[in-house]
Structure formats: C-alpha cells, structure tokens
C-alpha cells in the first residue's frame, strides 16, 4: 500500500477509513465481474454462432456429390441468405479436394491452423481481407476421387465476419456494466446505512461522555454497545477508576497536608504572640527557643510532605546503579544524627559491582526515610545496620535496628500516611514509612516490616522485582 494512502488512513475518521478500504475493494470486485461477464458473453456468442456455422458446413457437405465423375456441390442459397442476415456480413465457403486440383468457392480462405482429423469439425479465428472472421472446417473421405484428381478426401470451410458477435458481446457487456453500476450504487448506499446504524452506539457514547461534568469519573455503561467496542470502554473505565483513586489520594493528601501545616502555623503564631507579650528576657529566650524548635519541625514536615508528593507523581526513570555506593551515601548523610544519640550506624557493603535497576533518586529518598525512622526510635547506644540483597526475583534494601520493635498489629498498620506507632515521639509525623512504601509500589514492589530475627528490633525491607516495569505516573 502506498505511503500516502497509509498516512491518509492514519489521519482519517472511521467513516473515511471504511470508505477508503471498501470503495477500492468494491471497484476491484466489479471490474473482475465485468471481465468475467465479457469472457462469458464471448463464449456464449461463439457457441451460438458456431452452431450456425456448423449447420452451414453440414448443409454444404450434404450437397457434395461425385456421381457425375467430377466434384459437384449444390449450394443451399436460401440457407446462405438467412445465414448472412444473422452474421451481419458476407459469408464465405470453400470446397477443395485433398490434392488441391478441384476447388469451389473462395480459394484463398485461410487454412486451418493444424491438421484436421477425419470427420471432426474444427473452429478457428483468422483475418480475411483485413477483416476478422470466424471459420469452421471439416474434412471427410470421398466415395471416389473426382475425374482428373487423386484426392480421396474433401475439405469444406465456411466463414463469417465476427462483427455480429462483437456487437452482441458489446451490448451484453454494456447492459452488464449498467447492471453492475446499479448494484454497486445499491451496495454503497446499503453499506452507508449499515455503517450509520452500526456506529450509532458510538455517537451516543460520544454524546454521553461530552455531556459529563469535569469531575464525573463514574463508569461508562457498556450495555447496548457492540462487542468490538466493549474492550475499549472497559479499558477507559479502568483508567477512569485509576484516575479517581489518584484524585481521591491527592485530595486526602491535600487535606492532611493542610491540617499538618495549619497546626504548625497556629503553634508558631501562638509562640510569637507569647514572646511579644512577655517582658522577662529569660521567658522571651525560652519562647524564641520554642519558636525555633517549632520552625524546625515545620520545615521537616514540609520536606516530608514534598517528598511524599514527589514519590507519588514524579516519573520513574529506572537505570542501573551500584547498591554499595547508595548505602554509603545514606549512611554518611545521617551519621551526625546517629552520633548525637551514640548509635552505631554501620553498613554491610555488597560485593563490588553489585548493580540494581531502579530510580536511584527515589530509592535514596526511601532508604533515607527508613534510616531516619530507625534513628528516631532506636534508643541511645543502639545499633542500626544497612545492607542490600538480590536474587533472580528482585532486589532489596534493608534497614535493621535493635530498638523496641513493633507488634504484629502495628506492622500491618504502619506505612499509611500520618499513621504513627504507639512508641512514637513528638518529632515524627507518620510520613517516613508512607514515603518508602509509595516509592516501593511505584517500582511494583513493596515495603515489608518484619521482626528482627536475633533479639528485639525491626527489619524494614524495600523489595522490587527485576522484570516488572515501573508504574506509570
């Protein structure tokens, strides 16, 4: 198919596509049908006119006589006159012995193209005086050779112009063409009506979708729709369900974030008002210290909210990276917090060249939140260990601490936004595990919170598969 037609099909509407595909096909079928009609018309005309030729041939043959010693033929003139009327032109005949010494009629009629079998008539086309003719030839044995000739057989030929045959075929083909044109027009009209009826559900579906309000994400009804369209509508409904879940999630996020930030701003306003009213410098200093602490908490809360929003919406761009380098970066960044609580923060580096495939920036954010949570809830002089693992199924980032750990109920509930454990202090917001879980899910993985195998504590695992593509934004 030419490139311009392919491009036109890609840009065309469904109506235009069907027209561009059906109309040439119908024209091709009509052309083939006309060619077959012409072929059949010529065959029918030849069969009918050849029977007349054969009748004339047998009539001449029946009137051949050698009784007088020579070769005589009594021509049936009445039959020839009728034959000329049906042939719409001149009729030719020839009677000749096999040695060619005795000939009657048109001696220069074209010879048969091949050797004739005795008693079997043959039909062939030729040109005689610049005109196309159809001839019938017949050879039979004579009872005796004519006087002065050694020929023991006689050749009888009868020919006529093919003008009447061609006129008959032309009229037949013309009428067939008119008939086929009418049938083609009826087919096109019927196809257009059928397509209009078949596409009416799509038009109704388009009107229903256009009439919806921007916030209407309810499912599209699949009743009264063609079976070919239902998979498309089902896919649209599935996408609308995902969009509705995302809108609900973002609305909940905005509600929670506004509540969280409003609380910080209210506290800051109260502390600032208290500092302005207080006259004692010591109390003012205490109020300023409290104000600075609350600003730090508000900054941390805003940073986590931004990280949570980024983990939900930023496009995932997987690439290969070394796990050992990622573990070292996170450990170095959070080492001051661990030293402030005299916590032993260490890593078990994997073998050199241990490479995983994921969005490195998002994985760094997730691991940093897990380590920050572990530092916050691990008692002083505790131990936190970072390590990575991988197998044929996927990769994992692990944070293990010897803190108080979590109960089974808490491990099942934590990871939801603004959900905190029973032993949580005043500085947390319940977003660290939610960020880690969101990033894991964006990589088609999961966040696992398990009890530490050796003694009390918690083992947090971010696992994601090797082969699954990252989730779409």
C-alpha positions as CSV (number, residue, x, y, z in Angstrom):
1,X,0.0,0.0,0.0
2,X,1.5,3.4,-0.9
3,X,2.7,5.6,1.9
4,X,0.4,8.5,1.2
5,X,-2.7,6.2,1.5
6,X,-1.3,4.8,4.8
7,X,-0.8,8.3,6.1
8,X,-4.3,9.3,5.0
9,X,-5.8,6.3,6.7
10,X,-4.0,7.2,10.0
11,X,-5.4,10.7,9.9
12,X,-8.9,9.8,8.6
13,X,-12.0,9.3,10.6
14,X,-13.7,5.8,10.9
15,X,-16.1,6.7,8.1
16,X,-13.3,7.8,5.9
17,X,-11.2,4.7,6.7
18,X,-14.1,2.4,5.8
19,X,-14.7,4.3,2.6
20,X,-11.0,4.2,1.6
21,X,-10.9,0.5,2.3
22,X,-14.3,-0.6,1.0
23,X,-14.7,1.5,-2.2
24,X,-11.5,0.3,-4.0
25,X,-12.4,-3.3,-3.0
26,X,-15.9,-2.9,-4.4
27,X,-14.5,-1.4,-7.6
28,X,-12.0,-4.2,-8.0
29,X,-14.7,-6.8,-7.5
30,X,-16.9,-5.0,-10.0
31,X,-14.1,-4.9,-12.6
32,X,-13.3,-8.6,-12.2
33,X,-17.0,-9.4,-12.5
34,X,-17.2,-7.3,-15.7
35,X,-14.2,-9.1,-17.2
36,X,-15.7,-12.4,-16.4
37,X,-19.0,-11.3,-17.9
38,X,-17.3,-10.2,-21.1
39,X,-15.5,-13.6,-21.2
40,X,-18.7,-15.5,-20.7
41,X,-20.5,-13.3,-23.3
42,X,-17.9,-14.1,-25.9
43,X,-18.1,-17.8,-25.1
44,X,-21.9,-17.7,-25.3
45,X,-21.8,-15.8,-28.6
46,X,-19.2,-18.2,-30.1
47,X,-21.2,-21.2,-29.0
48,X,-24.4,-19.8,-30.6
49,X,-22.9,-18.6,-33.8
50,X,-20.6,-21.7,-34.2
51,X,-23.8,-23.8,-34.2
52,X,-24.9,-21.8,-37.3
53,X,-21.5,-22.3,-38.9
54,X,-21.7,-26.0,-38.2
55,X,-25.2,-26.1,-39.7
56,X,-24.0,-24.4,-42.9
57,X,-21.0,-26.7,-43.0
58,X,-23.1,-29.8,-42.8
59,X,-25.6,-28.5,-45.4
60,X,-22.8,-27.9,-47.9
61,X,-21.3,-31.3,-47.1
62,X,-24.6,-33.0,-47.6
63,X,-24.8,-31.5,-51.1
64,X,-21.4,-32.7,-52.3
65,X,-21.6,-35.4,-55.0
66,X,-19.1,-37.3,-57.1
67,X,-21.7,-39.3,-59.0
68,X,-21.1,-37.5,-62.3
69,X,-17.4,-38.3,-62.2
70,X,-16.4,-34.9,-61.1
71,X,-17.0,-32.9,-57.9
72,X,-20.3,-31.1,-57.7
73,X,-21.9,-29.1,-55.0
74,X,-25.5,-27.9,-54.9
75,X,-25.4,-24.8,-52.7
76,X,-28.3,-24.1,-50.3
77,X,-28.8,-20.5,-51.3
78,X,-31.8,-19.9,-49.1
79,X,-29.9,-21.1,-46.0
80,X,-27.0,-18.8,-47.0
81,X,-29.2,-15.8,-47.3
82,X,-30.5,-16.4,-43.8
83,X,-27.0,-17.1,-42.6
84,X,-25.8,-13.8,-44.0
85,X,-28.6,-12.0,-42.2
86,X,-27.6,-13.5,-38.8
87,X,-23.9,-12.9,-39.5
88,X,-24.5,-9.2,-40.3
89,X,-22.0,-9.5,-43.2
90,X,-20.7,-11.6,-46.0
91,X,-20.4,-15.4,-45.8
92,X,-17.6,-17.3,-47.4
93,X,-17.2,-21.0,-48.3
94,X,-14.7,-23.3,-49.9
95,X,-14.8,-26.9,-51.0
96,X,-11.4,-28.5,-52.1
97,X,-10.0,-31.9,-52.6
98,X,-7.0,-33.0,-50.6
99,X,-4.6,-32.6,-53.6
100,X,-6.0,-29.1,-54.3
101,X,-6.8,-29.8,-58.0
102,X,-10.5,-29.3,-57.5
103,X,-11.7,-26.3,-55.6
104,X,-15.0,-24.5,-55.4
105,X,-15.8,-21.2,-53.7
106,X,-13.2,-18.8,-52.2
107,X,-10.0,-20.5,-52.9
108,X,-7.9,-18.1,-50.7
109,X,-9.7,-18.7,-47.4
110,X,-7.2,-19.2,-44.5
111,X,-6.3,-22.8,-43.9
112,X,-7.0,-24.4,-40.6
113,X,-4.1,-23.9,-38.1
114,X,-3.4,-27.6,-37.8
115,X,-4.1,-31.0,-39.3
116,X,-7.8,-31.9,-39.2
117,X,-9.0,-35.2,-38.1
118,X,-11.3,-37.0,-40.5
119,X,-14.9,-36.4,-39.6
120,X,-14.2,-33.9,-36.8
121,X,-15.2,-30.2,-37.4
122,X,-12.8,-27.5,-36.1
123,X,-13.4,-23.8,-35.4
124,X,-10.8,-21.1,-35.6
125,X,-10.3,-17.3,-36.0
126,X,-8.4,-15.7,-38.8
127,X,-8.2,-12.4,-40.9
128,X,-9.6,-12.3,-44.4
129,X,-9.1,-9.2,-46.5
130,X,-8.4,-7.2,-43.4
131,X,-11.5,-8.3,-41.5
132,X,-11.7,-10.7,-38.6
133,X,-13.6,-13.8,-39.5
134,X,-14.7,-17.0,-37.8
135,X,-14.3,-20.2,-39.7
136,X,-15.4,-23.8,-39.4
137,X,-13.5,-26.5,-41.3
138,X,-14.4,-30.2,-41.9
139,X,-12.6,-33.0,-43.7
140,X,-14.1,-36.3,-44.8
141,X,-13.3,-39.1,-47.2
142,X,-14.9,-39.2,-50.6
143,X,-16.6,-42.3,-52.1
144,X,-14.3,-42.0,-55.1
145,X,-11.8,-39.5,-56.4
146,X,-13.1,-36.9,-58.9
147,X,-12.0,-37.2,-62.5
148,X,-8.6,-35.7,-63.0
149,X,-7.8,-35.7,-59.3
150,X,-6.1,-38.1,-56.9
151,X,-7.7,-36.6,-53.9
152,X,-9.5,-39.1,-51.7
153,X,-10.8,-36.6,-49.2
154,X,-12.6,-33.2,-49.4
155,X,-12.1,-30.1,-47.2
156,X,-15.2,-28.0,-46.5
157,X,-14.8,-24.5,-45.0
158,X,-17.4,-21.9,-44.1
159,X,-16.6,-18.5,-42.6
160,X,-18.4,-15.4,-41.5
161,X,-17.5,-11.9,-40.2
162,X,-17.2,-11.6,-36.4
163,X,-18.9,-8.2,-36.5
164,X,-22.3,-9.5,-35.2
165,X,-20.6,-11.5,-32.5
166,X,-18.7,-8.4,-31.3
167,X,-21.8,-6.3,-31.4
168,X,-23.7,-8.9,-29.4
169,X,-20.9,-9.1,-26.8
170,X,-20.6,-5.3,-26.6
171,X,-24.4,-4.9,-26.0
172,X,-24.2,-7.7,-23.4
173,X,-21.2,-6.2,-21.6
174,X,-22.8,-2.7,-21.7
175,X,-26.0,-4.0,-20.1
176,X,-24.0,-5.9,-17.5
177,X,-21.9,-2.8,-16.7
178,X,-25.1,-0.8,-16.2
179,X,-26.5,-3.5,-14.0
180,X,-23.2,-3.8,-12.0
181,X,-23.1,0.0,-11.6
182,X,-26.6,-0.1,-10.2
183,X,-25.7,-2.9,-7.9
184,X,-22.5,-1.1,-6.8
185,X,-24.6,2.1,-6.0
186,X,-27.0,0.0,-4.1
187,X,-24.2,-1.7,-2.2
188,X,-22.6,1.6,-1.3
189,X,-25.9,3.0,-0.1
190,X,-26.7,-0.1,1.9
191,X,-23.2,-0.1,3.3
192,X,-23.5,3.5,4.3
193,X,-26.8,2.8,6.0
194,X,-25.4,-0.3,7.7
195,X,-22.4,1.7,9.0
196,X,-24.6,4.5,10.2
197,X,-26.7,2.0,12.2
198,X,-23.6,0.2,13.4
199,X,-21.8,3.4,14.5
200,X,-24.9,4.9,16.2
201,X,-23.9,3.5,19.6
202,X,-20.5,5.2,19.3
203,X,-22.2,8.5,18.5
204,X,-24.4,8.0,21.5
205,X,-21.4,7.1,23.7
206,X,-19.6,10.3,22.5
207,X,-22.6,12.5,23.4
208,X,-22.8,10.9,26.8
209,X,-19.1,11.5,27.5
210,X,-19.3,15.1,26.3
211,X,-22.3,15.8,28.5
212,X,-20.4,14.8,31.6
213,X,-19.1,17.3,34.1
214,X,-15.3,17.6,34.6
215,X,-15.4,15.9,38.0
216,X,-17.7,13.0,36.8
217,X,-15.4,9.9,36.8
218,X,-18.2,7.3,37.1
219,X,-18.0,4.2,34.9
220,X,-19.4,4.3,31.4
221,X,-22.2,2.0,30.7
222,X,-21.3,-1.0,28.5
223,X,-24.9,-2.0,27.7
224,X,-26.1,-1.7,24.1
225,X,-22.6,-1.4,22.8
226,X,-21.0,-3.6,20.1
227,X,-18.8,-6.4,21.3
228,X,-15.8,-4.8,19.5
229,X,-16.2,-1.5,21.5
230,X,-16.7,-3.1,24.9
231,X,-12.9,-3.8,25.5
232,X,-12.2,-0.1,24.7
233,X,-14.9,1.1,27.1
234,X,-13.7,-1.4,29.7
235,X,-10.1,0.0,29.4
236,X,-11.4,3.6,29.6
237,X,-13.4,2.6,32.8
238,X,-10.3,1.1,34.3
239,X,-8.3,4.2,33.5
240,X,-11.0,6.4,35.0
241,X,-11.0,4.2,38.2
242,X,-7.3,4.7,38.5
243,X,-7.7,8.5,37.9
244,X,-10.5,8.6,40.5
245,X,-8.2,6.8,43.0
246,X,-5.4,9.2,42.3
247,X,-7.7,12.2,42.7
248,X,-9.0,10.8,46.0
249,X,-5.5,10.2,47.1
250,X,-4.4,13.7,46.2
251,X,-7.4,15.2,47.8
252,X,-6.7,13.3,51.0
253,X,-3.0,14.3,50.8
254,X,-4.0,18.0,50.5
255,X,-6.4,17.7,53.4
256,X,-3.8,16.0,55.6
257,X,-1.0,18.4,54.5
258,X,-3.1,21.5,55.1
259,X,-4.1,20.2,58.5
260,X,-0.5,19.4,59.4
261,X,0.9,22.8,58.2
262,X,-2.0,24.7,59.8
263,X,-1.1,23.1,63.1
264,X,2.5,24.3,62.8
265,X,1.5,27.8,61.7
266,X,-1.0,28.0,64.6
267,X,1.7,26.9,67.1
268,X,4.2,29.4,65.6
269,X,1.6,32.2,65.9
270,X,0.9,31.4,69.5
271,X,4.6,31.3,70.4
272,X,5.3,34.6,68.6
273,X,2.4,36.3,70.4
274,X,3.6,34.9,73.7
275,X,7.1,36.3,73.1
276,X,5.8,39.7,72.2
277,X,3.7,39.9,75.4
278,X,6.5,38.6,77.7
279,X,8.7,41.2,79.4
280,X,11.1,38.9,81.2
281,X,14.2,38.3,78.9
282,X,14.5,34.8,80.2
283,X,11.0,33.9,79.2
284,X,11.4,35.6,75.8
285,X,14.5,33.5,75.2
286,X,12.6,30.3,76.1
287,X,9.8,31.4,73.7
288,X,12.3,32.0,71.0
289,X,13.9,28.6,71.6
290,X,10.5,27.0,71.4
291,X,9.8,29.0,68.2
292,X,13.0,27.8,66.6
293,X,12.1,24.2,67.5
294,X,8.7,24.5,66.0
295,X,10.1,26.1,62.9
296,X,12.4,23.1,62.6
297,X,9.5,20.7,63.0
298,X,7.5,22.7,60.4
299,X,10.5,22.6,58.0
300,X,10.9,18.8,58.5
301,X,7.1,18.3,58.0
302,X,7.1,20.4,54.8
303,X,10.1,18.5,53.4
304,X,8.4,15.1,54.1
305,X,5.2,16.3,52.5
306,X,7.1,17.4,49.4
307,X,9.0,14.1,49.3
308,X,5.7,12.2,49.7
309,X,4.1,14.2,46.8
310,X,7.2,13.7,44.7
311,X,7.2,9.9,45.4
312,X,3.6,9.8,44.1
313,X,3.8,11.9,41.0
314,X,7.4,12.1,39.7
315,X,8.1,9.9,36.6
316,X,10.0,6.7,37.5
317,X,13.3,6.6,35.4
318,X,14.9,3.2,36.1
319,X,18.6,2.8,35.5
320,X,21.5,0.7,36.8
321,X,23.3,1.8,39.9
322,X,25.7,0.3,42.5
323,X,24.0,-0.6,45.7
324,X,27.1,-0.2,47.8
325,X,27.5,3.5,46.8
326,X,23.9,4.2,47.7
327,X,24.2,2.6,51.1
328,X,27.4,4.7,51.8
329,X,25.7,8.0,50.8
330,X,22.7,7.5,53.0
331,X,24.9,6.4,56.0
332,X,27.2,9.4,55.6
333,X,24.3,11.8,55.3
334,X,22.6,10.6,58.5
335,X,25.7,9.8,60.5
336,X,25.5,13.1,62.5
337,X,22.0,12.2,63.8
338,X,23.2,8.7,64.8
339,X,26.3,10.1,66.6
340,X,24.1,12.6,68.5
341,X,22.3,9.5,70.1
342,X,25.6,7.5,70.2
343,X,24.1,4.9,67.8
344,X,26.3,2.5,65.9
345,X,25.3,3.1,62.3
346,X,27.0,0.6,60.0
347,X,26.7,-0.9,56.6
348,X,27.3,-4.4,55.2
349,X,28.6,-3.5,51.8
350,X,27.7,-5.9,49.0
351,X,30.3,-7.3,46.6
352,X,31.9,-4.7,44.3
353,X,29.9,-4.2,41.1
354,X,26.6,-5.3,42.7
355,X,24.2,-3.4,40.4
356,X,20.4,-2.9,40.7
357,X,17.9,-1.3,38.3
358,X,15.6,1.4,39.7
359,X,15.2,5.1,40.0
360,X,18.2,5.9,42.2
361,X,17.0,9.2,43.5
362,X,13.7,7.8,44.6
363,X,15.4,4.8,46.2
364,X,17.7,7.1,48.1
365,X,14.8,9.0,49.4
366,X,13.0,5.8,50.6
367,X,16.2,4.4,52.2
368,X,16.9,7.8,53.9
369,X,13.4,7.8,55.5
370,X,13.8,4.3,56.8
371,X,17.2,5.1,58.3
372,X,15.9,8.3,59.8
373,X,12.9,6.4,61.4
374,X,15.3,3.8,62.8
375,X,17.5,6.5,64.3
376,X,14.4,8.3,65.8
377,X,13.1,5.1,67.5
378,X,16.3,3.3,68.4
379,X,17.4,4.0,72.0
380,X,20.8,5.6,72.7
381,X,23.8,3.4,72.1
382,X,21.8,1.1,69.9
383,X,22.8,-0.4,66.6
384,X,21.5,0.1,63.1
385,X,22.7,-1.9,60.1
386,X,22.2,-1.2,56.4
387,X,22.6,-3.8,53.7
388,X,21.4,-4.8,50.3
389,X,20.5,-8.1,48.7
390,X,19.4,-9.5,45.4
391,X,18.4,-12.7,43.7
392,X,16.8,-13.9,40.5
393,X,13.4,-12.5,41.5
394,X,14.5,-8.9,42.5
395,X,16.5,-6.6,44.8
396,X,16.0,-5.3,48.3
397,X,17.3,-2.5,50.5
398,X,17.4,-3.4,54.2
399,X,17.5,-1.4,57.5
400,X,17.8,-3.4,60.7
401,X,17.8,-1.9,64.2
402,X,17.8,-3.3,67.8
403,X,15.1,-0.9,69.0
404,X,11.8,-1.7,70.8
405,X,10.3,-3.1,67.5
406,X,6.6,-3.2,66.6
407,X,3.7,-5.5,67.4
408,X,2.0,-7.5,64.6
409,X,-0.9,-5.1,64.5
410,X,1.4,-2.1,64.3
411,X,3.5,-3.6,61.5
412,X,0.3,-4.2,59.5
413,X,-1.0,-0.7,60.0
414,X,2.2,1.4,59.7
415,X,3.1,2.7,56.3
416,X,-0.1,4.6,55.9
417,X,0.1,8.4,55.8
418,X,0.1,10.2,59.2
419,X,-0.1,6.8,61.0
420,X,2.4,6.6,63.9
421,X,3.3,3.8,66.2
422,X,2.5,3.6,69.9
423,X,6.1,4.5,70.9
424,X,6.4,7.4,68.5
425,X,7.9,10.6,70.0
426,X,6.8,14.1,69.5
427,X,9.0,14.8,66.5
428,X,7.5,12.4,64.0
429,X,4.7,12.9,61.5
430,X,3.9,9.4,60.3
431,X,5.2,10.1,56.8
432,X,8.6,8.3,56.6
433,X,7.3,4.8,56.1
434,X,4.5,6.1,53.8
435,X,7.1,7.7,51.5
436,X,9.1,4.4,51.5
437,X,6.0,2.4,50.7
438,X,4.9,4.7,47.9
439,X,8.3,4.5,46.2
440,X,8.3,0.7,46.5
441,X,4.9,0.5,45.0
442,X,5.9,2.8,42.1
443,X,8.6,0.2,41.3
444,X,6.0,-2.6,41.5
445,X,7.5,-3.7,44.8
446,X,6.5,-3.5,48.5
447,X,7.6,-2.3,51.9
448,X,7.9,-5.1,54.4
449,X,8.2,-4.6,58.2
450,X,9.4,-7.7,60.0
451,X,10.5,-8.6,63.4
452,X,14.3,-8.9,63.8
453,X,15.4,-12.5,63.9
454,X,18.1,-12.0,66.6
455,X,16.6,-10.2,69.5
456,X,14.3,-7.3,69.7
457,X,14.1,-4.7,66.9
458,X,12.7,-4.1,63.5
459,X,13.7,-5.2,60.0
460,X,12.5,-2.9,57.3
461,X,12.8,-4.1,53.7
462,X,12.2,-2.3,50.4
463,X,11.8,-5.0,47.7
464,X,11.1,-4.6,44.0
465,X,11.2,-7.2,41.1
466,X,13.7,-7.4,38.3
467,X,11.4,-7.8,35.3
468,X,8.4,-5.7,36.1
469,X,8.4,-2.2,34.5
470,X,7.9,0.8,36.8
471,X,4.4,2.0,37.5
472,X,3.2,4.9,35.3
473,X,2.8,8.3,36.7
